[in-house]
Amino acid sequence: MNIQELIETASAQNASDVHLVYGIPPKYRLDGQLVNIKDEILTDEMCEDYARTLAGSAYEDISYKGELDLARTIAGERVRINLFRQQGHISAALRILSNKIPELESLGLPPIVAQFPTWQKGIILVTGETGSGKSTTLAAILDQINHTRQEHIITLEDPVEYIYQPDRCIINQREIGKDTESYSDGLRAALREDPDIILIGEMRDLSTIETAMTAAETGHLVFATLHTNTAADAIDRIVGVFPADRQPQIRLQLSTCLKAVLSQQLLVKKGGHGRVAACEAMVVTAAIRNLICEGKTPQMLSSMLSGAAEGSITMDNFLVKLLKDRKISQETALEACSDKAYLKKYTY
């Protein structure tokens, strides 16, 4: 099978990823599980041919970098590509991206998320593991802004995933390594490009985090992602990037500009077909603002419980809702929760 046929087959099955690895058959990820696309074992030559086709003129970069990130349209599908060398062979991990940005209300997120596209300034974080749906959520939020507001949106992505069709907004999408050297450089430049809204694909380093907070404080709406599993972990991750002597000042700064944290994971639906988002939403209230300042992140969970009226919801309570709606099994809920004793009280 050529690369077009592999992508067509995976897409027809609604697979999320394709893996090409020497010595085993090509596989795709379907509902979170890896499945053989065909039984033919991939040879070294086949893997190299796939890599050359995928990388094109950038293929030689792999020889000295060891890996390569890019995005292509293959068989009519937008594909995020990572090529990398391992044990003398080349492997490929391909993420099939949806061509259509979903409607925000179709994602099953907490109700407070519907308000995110109306907010004018501050930082909104979307967190979760790789493959938890962060990019899809952010694309849906930005596309709603695109259709409802007249703003200038700048995205910094590695690589660009969803392609927006400008409607009421101006949208500039910049790819790290191609359009700008780094997130930090791109973000500093963005502040001179008259943006209203900035999307940062990932807040990785001190400089990027610092500039993002400055942008939020100066009246911009900033969306960013982090690889953390809970809202409290996101706070600790940001603060922990800075030297100890600067952390009190960063906590104060973050408490004034952070508006909300949405943490996501994708779970297998009851019955085993398809996946559903499970979320934790933390809206920054006065109580949570104080906890950020004081470094009392373990107490945020109780503040989120008492802040339900403002839109906050804990992951465990969201899992209970999914159980009640019969969207996931209790086994799945117990694997995803933080308090198993709490979840065991609920069976539907």
Protein Blocks (a to p, Z undefined) as FASTA:
>chain_A
ZZklmmmmmmmnopabdcddehiacdddeehiacdfbfcdcdfklmmmmmmmmnmmmlmm
mmmnopacddddeehiacddddddeehiacdddddddfbdcdfklnopafklmmmmmpfb
dcdddeddehilmmmmmmmmmmmmmmmpccdddddddddfbdcddfkbccddddehklpm
blklmmmmmmmnopabdcdfbafbfklmmmmmmmmmnopacddddddfbfklmmmmmmmm
pcfklmmmmmmmmmmmpmbdcdddddddehiiacddddddddddfklmmmmmnopaklmm
mmmmmmmmnopacfklmmmmmmmnopacfklmmmmmmblmlmmmpcZZ
